[in-house]
Amino acid sequence: MKAAVIYENGGPEVLRYEDVPDLECPDGCVLIDVEAISIEGGDLLARAGSPPPSVPHMVGYLAAGTVVEVGAGVQDRAVGDRVVTLNMAGSHASKRAVPAITSWPIPDGLDAARAACIPVAFGTAQECLFTAGNLEAGQTVLIHAGGGGVGMAAIQLAKQAGATVLSTASSDEKLERLKGLGLDHGINYAREDFVARTQELTASHGADVILDSIGGQNLVDGVAALAYRGTLVSVGLAARAGSTIEARDLWEKNNALRGVFLGGALLNEYPRVHAMIGDLIGRVASGELQVVIDRTFPLSEAAAAHAYIESRQAFGRVVMTP
């Protein structure tokens, strides 16, 4: 089988397209022929900074395709089923074996590319907004990196929940396009201070919930953009820099800082989170929610696909096909 693998951490250039041994299908697992691979932010971080447990190593969270083998003990999956699969590694390949419990059926009419983009982006957005942030109708949310996968999902979910939606992006063009997904007010972070602009747009009330996938100083600055009893939700490190928030900075307005990791939620609250992701897949299939795909690369060009995402040119998702 073919795969994009790494032998060491580094930039996109460390990805190599090679032949690797065919996979087995262990007990409790399904083996799929991969049709589409969604590249996630965690894939980039794993390639850049998580030492591979063995080499060659296949990074990647999400892939969708058709089941070609079912391991012993699996009752609810069958050969021929179309599924989207989630695991901590292994998506950047033409075949994939994962525990059946971390797969979801793909509804009729939903293509593999869009299905592959749903579980992490939409599941993370849902957790950030409603489980961690307790967002309610009539409140204001600030979503950083609105042109990314989690950002686009969060804009739609927040708007449909009755919130006023603010978002940052790197260009006026991206912000204009996000209005079609439910954005109320855009903030061009390349030329505007998002804290000052948030306070201006909310008449000094601030944002009730802030979804921060950037980290670094961006997360620290976010405290000043919060409303009284607002919640700052940390969900990513796109800046690849740590953050130091003084506890006393949260006291004045009785603010909260929450962290979200979908993998931990799925592990510890499996029935709730698995069902939640299944519901989101159904909402995309019905047309209620949209997956915006910017570009599709062949798996053989995985290095170029990773580099394209890191260039911040993408508006929406980047997928690969074997």
C-alpha positions as CSV (number, residue, x, y, z in Angstrom):
1,M,0.0,0.0,0.0
2,K,1.0,3.6,-0.5
3,A,1.5,6.1,2.3
4,A,3.0,9.5,3.2
5,V,5.3,8.8,6.0
6,I,7.9,10.6,8.2
7,Y,11.2,9.4,9.7
8,E,11.8,12.5,11.8
9,N,10.0,15.7,12.8
10,G,10.3,18.8,10.7
11,G,8.7,20.9,8.0
12,P,6.4,19.6,5.3
13,E,9.5,18.3,3.4
14,V,10.0,15.4,5.8
15,L,6.9,13.7,4.4
16,R,7.9,10.9,2.0
17,Y,5.5,9.1,-0.4
18,E,6.5,5.4,-0.2
19,D,5.3,1.8,-0.3
20,V,4.7,0.4,3.2
21,P,3.6,-3.1,4.3
22,D,-0.1,-3.9,4.0
23,L,-2.1,-3.5,7.2
24,E,-3.9,-6.3,9.1
25,C,-7.3,-5.8,10.7
26,P,-7.0,-6.5,14.4
27,D,-9.9,-7.6,16.6
28,G,-12.4,-4.8,17.2
29,C,-11.2,-2.9,14.1
30,V,-12.3,-2.1,10.6
31,L,-9.9,-1.9,7.6
32,I,-10.9,0.6,4.9
33,D,-9.9,1.5,1.4
34,V,-9.3,5.2,1.9
35,E,-11.1,7.6,-0.5
36,A,-10.4,10.9,1.2
37,I,-8.1,12.3,3.9
38,S,-8.8,15.5,5.8
39,I,-5.7,17.3,7.0
40,E,-6.1,18.5,10.5
41,G,-4.1,21.0,12.6
42,G,-3.1,18.1,14.8
43,D,-1.6,16.4,11.8
44,L,0.7,19.4,11.2
45,L,1.7,19.5,14.9
46,A,2.4,15.7,14.9
47,R,4.6,16.0,11.8
48,A,6.5,19.0,13.2
49,G,7.0,18.1,16.8
50,S,5.8,14.7,18.0
51,P,8.6,12.1,17.8
52,P,7.3,9.1,15.8
53,P,6.9,6.0,17.9
54,S,8.5,4.0,15.1
55,V,9.5,4.6,11.5
56,P,8.3,4.9,9.0
57,H,5.3,6.6,10.7
58,M,2.0,7.7,9.2
59,V,0.5,10.8,10.7
60,G,-3.1,11.8,10.4
61,Y,-6.4,11.8,12.3
62,L,-9.2,11.5,9.7
63,A,-9.9,9.4,6.6
64,A,-13.1,8.3,5.0
65,G,-13.6,5.3,2.7
66,T,-15.2,1.8,2.3
67,V,-14.8,-1.1,4.7
68,V,-13.0,-4.0,3.2
69,E,-12.4,-6.1,6.3
70,V,-14.0,-6.4,9.7
71,G,-12.2,-7.7,12.8
72,A,-13.5,-10.2,15.3
73,G,-16.0,-8.8,17.7
74,V,-17.3,-6.0,15.5
75,Q,-21.1,-6.2,15.3
76,D,-22.2,-2.9,13.7
77,R,-19.9,-2.6,10.7
78,A,-19.8,-4.7,7.5
79,V,-17.8,-5.0,4.4
80,G,-19.0,-2.5,1.9
81,D,-20.0,0.1,4.5
82,R,-18.9,3.7,3.8
83,V,-17.4,5.2,7.0
84,V,-15.4,8.1,8.3
85,T,-12.7,7.1,10.7
86,L,-10.8,8.9,13.5
87,N,-7.6,7.8,15.2
88,M,-4.5,9.5,16.5
89,A,-2.4,8.5,13.5
90,G,-2.5,6.6,10.2
91,S,-4.8,8.6,7.9
92,H,-2.1,9.5,5.3
93,A,-2.3,6.2,3.5
94,S,-4.3,4.3,0.9
95,K,-5.6,1.9,3.6
96,R,-6.4,2.3,7.2
97,A,-7.2,0.1,10.2
98,V,-8.9,1.7,13.2
99,P,-11.1,0.6,16.2
100,A,-14.7,0.3,14.9
101,I,-15.9,2.4,17.8
102,T,-14.1,5.4,16.3
103,S,-15.9,5.2,13.0
104,W,-19.2,6.7,11.8
105,P,-21.4,5.7,8.9
106,I,-21.5,8.1,6.0
107,P,-25.1,8.9,5.0
108,D,-26.2,8.4,1.4
109,G,-25.6,11.5,-0.6
110,L,-22.6,12.7,1.4
111,D,-19.2,12.3,-0.4
112,A,-16.2,11.0,1.3
113,A,-14.2,14.3,1.1
114,R,-16.8,16.3,3.1
115,A,-17.4,13.4,5.5
116,A,-13.7,13.2,6.3
117,C,-13.7,16.9,7.3
118,I,-16.5,16.6,9.9
119,P,-15.6,14.8,13.1
120,V,-12.7,16.9,14.4
121,A,-13.6,20.3,13.1
122,F,-17.3,20.3,13.8
123,G,-17.0,18.1,16.9
124,T,-14.3,20.4,18.4
125,A,-16.4,23.5,17.5
126,Q,-19.5,22.0,19.2
127,E,-17.5,21.2,22.4
128,C,-15.9,24.6,22.5
129,L,-19.0,26.6,22.1
130,F,-21.6,24.6,24.1
131,T,-19.9,22.2,26.4
132,A,-17.0,24.4,27.5
133,G,-18.4,27.9,26.6
134,N,-22.1,27.3,27.5
135,L,-23.0,29.7,24.6
136,E,-26.6,30.7,24.6
137,A,-28.9,32.6,22.2
138,G,-28.4,36.3,22.4
139,Q,-24.8,36.1,23.5
140,T,-21.8,37.2,21.5
141,V,-19.0,34.9,20.5
142,L,-15.5,35.7,19.1
143,I,-14.1,33.0,16.9
144,H,-10.4,33.2,15.9
145,A,-9.2,31.9,12.6
146,G,-12.6,31.9,11.0
147,G,-11.2,30.7,7.7
148,G,-10.0,27.4,9.1
149,G,-12.0,24.2,9.6
150,V,-12.9,24.7,13.3
151,G,-13.6,28.4,12.7
152,M,-16.0,27.8,9.8
153,A,-17.8,25.1,11.8
154,A,-18.0,27.3,14.8
155,I,-19.4,30.3,12.9
156,Q,-22.2,28.1,11.5
157,L,-23.0,26.4,14.8
158,A,-23.0,29.7,16.8
159,K,-25.2,31.5,14.3
160,Q,-27.7,28.7,14.2
161,A,-27.8,28.8,18.0
162,G,-28.9,32.4,18.0
163,A,-25.6,34.1,18.9
164,T,-24.0,37.2,17.5
165,V,-20.8,36.0,15.7
166,L,-17.5,37.9,15.5
167,S,-14.5,36.3,13.8
168,T,-10.9,37.1,12.9
169,A,-9.2,36.3,9.6
170,S,-6.2,37.6,7.7
171,S,-8.0,39.4,4.9
172,D,-11.1,41.3,4.1
173,E,-11.8,38.9,1.3
174,K,-12.0,35.9,3.7
175,L,-14.2,37.9,6.1
176,E,-16.6,38.8,3.3
177,R,-16.9,35.1,2.3
178,L,-17.5,34.1,5.9
179,K,-20.7,36.2,5.9
180,G,-22.3,33.5,3.9
181,L,-21.8,31.1,6.8
182,G,-23.3,33.4,9.4
183,L,-20.6,35.8,10.3
184,D,-22.0,39.1,11.7
185,H,-18.8,41.2,12.1
186,G,-15.4,40.4,10.8
187,I,-12.0,41.6,12.3
188,N,-9.0,41.7,10.0
189,Y,-6.2,40.8,12.5
190,A,-3.6,41.9,10.0
191,R,-4.6,45.6,10.5
192,E,-6.9,45.7,13.5
193,D,-6.5,45.1,17.2
194,F,-9.0,42.3,17.9
195,V,-9.4,43.4,21.6
196,A,-10.2,47.0,20.8
197,R,-12.5,46.0,17.8
198,T,-14.4,43.5,19.9
199,Q,-15.0,46.0,22.6
200,E,-16.2,48.5,19.9
201,L,-18.5,46.1,18.2
202,T,-20.1,45.1,21.5
203,A,-20.4,48.6,23.0
204,S,-17.7,47.7,25.6
205,H,-19.6,44.6,26.7
206,G,-17.0,42.2,25.4
207,A,-17.5,38.6,24.0
208,D,-19.3,36.1,26.2
209,V,-17.3,33.3,24.7
210,I,-14.0,33.4,22.8
211,L,-12.8,30.4,20.9
212,D,-9.0,30.6,20.5
213,S,-7.2,28.1,18.3
214,I,-4.0,30.3,18.1
215,G,-2.5,30.2,21.5
216,G,0.6,32.3,22.4
217,Q,0.1,36.0,23.0
218,N,-3.3,35.8,21.2
219,L,-4.7,33.7,24.1
220,V,-3.3,36.1,26.7
221,D,-4.7,39.1,24.9
222,G,-8.1,37.4,24.7
223,V,-8.8,37.9,28.4
224,A,-9.2,41.7,27.8
225,A,-11.8,41.0,25.1
226,L,-14.1,39.0,27.5
227,A,-17.4,40.1,28.9
228,Y,-18.3,39.9,32.6
229,R,-18.4,36.1,33.4
230,G,-17.1,35.4,29.9
231,T,-15.3,32.2,29.0
232,L,-12.1,31.9,27.0
233,V,-11.8,28.5,25.4
234,S,-8.3,27.3,24.4
235,V,-8.3,24.7,21.7
236,G,-5.1,25.0,19.6
237,L,-1.6,26.2,19.2
238,A,-1.4,27.5,15.7
239,A,1.1,30.1,16.9
240,R,3.2,27.1,18.3
241,A,4.0,29.2,21.4
242,G,3.0,28.7,25.0
243,S,0.9,31.2,27.0
244,T,1.2,32.6,30.5
245,I,-2.1,33.9,31.9
246,E,-2.0,35.4,35.4
247,A,-4.9,34.0,37.4
248,R,-5.6,37.4,38.8
249,D,-6.3,38.7,35.3
250,L,-9.4,36.5,35.3
251,W,-10.7,37.7,38.7
252,E,-11.8,41.2,37.9
253,K,-14.6,40.1,35.6
254,N,-15.1,36.6,37.1
255,N,-13.9,35.1,33.8
256,A,-13.2,31.4,33.1
257,L,-10.5,29.8,31.1
258,R,-11.3,26.3,29.6
259,G,-9.4,23.9,27.5
260,V,-10.8,21.5,25.0
261,F,-9.3,18.4,23.5
262,L,-11.8,16.4,21.5
263,G,-9.8,13.2,21.8
264,G,-10.0,13.3,25.6
265,A,-13.7,14.0,25.5
266,L,-14.3,11.1,23.1
267,L,-12.3,8.7,25.4
268,N,-13.9,9.8,28.6
269,E,-17.4,10.5,27.4
270,Y,-17.7,8.1,24.5
271,P,-21.5,7.7,24.3
272,R,-22.2,11.4,24.3
273,V,-19.4,12.5,22.1
274,H,-19.7,9.7,19.5
275,A,-23.5,10.4,19.2
276,M,-22.8,14.2,18.9
277,I,-20.4,13.7,16.0
278,G,-22.9,11.3,14.3
279,D,-25.5,14.1,14.6
280,L,-23.2,16.6,13.1
281,I,-22.5,14.3,10.2
282,G,-26.2,14.0,9.6
283,R,-26.6,17.8,9.7
284,V,-23.9,18.2,7.0
285,A,-25.6,15.5,4.9
286,S,-28.9,17.2,5.1
287,G,-27.4,20.6,4.0
288,E,-28.0,22.3,7.4
289,L,-24.2,22.7,7.8
290,Q,-21.6,23.2,5.1
291,V,-18.1,21.9,4.6
292,V,-16.1,24.2,2.5
293,I,-13.2,22.5,0.7
294,D,-10.5,24.8,-0.7
295,R,-8.2,22.4,-2.5
296,T,-7.6,18.7,-3.1
297,F,-4.2,17.2,-3.4
298,P,-3.1,13.7,-4.3
299,L,-1.6,11.8,-1.4
300,S,1.7,11.7,-3.4
301,E,1.9,15.5,-2.9
302,A,1.3,15.4,0.9
303,A,4.3,17.6,1.5
304,A,2.8,20.3,-0.8
305,A,-0.6,19.9,0.9
306,H,0.9,20.5,4.3
307,A,2.9,23.5,3.0
308,Y,-0.2,25.0,1.5
309,I,-2.0,24.9,4.8
310,E,0.9,26.4,6.7
311,S,1.1,29.2,4.1
312,R,-2.4,30.3,5.4
313,Q,-3.7,30.7,1.9
314,A,-6.5,28.2,2.4
315,F,-10.1,29.2,2.8
316,G,-11.7,26.1,4.2
317,R,-10.5,22.5,4.2
318,V,-7.6,20.8,2.4
319,V,-8.0,17.2,1.6
320,M,-6.0,14.4,-0.1
321,T,-7.0,11.5,-2.2
322,P,-4.8,8.3,-2.6
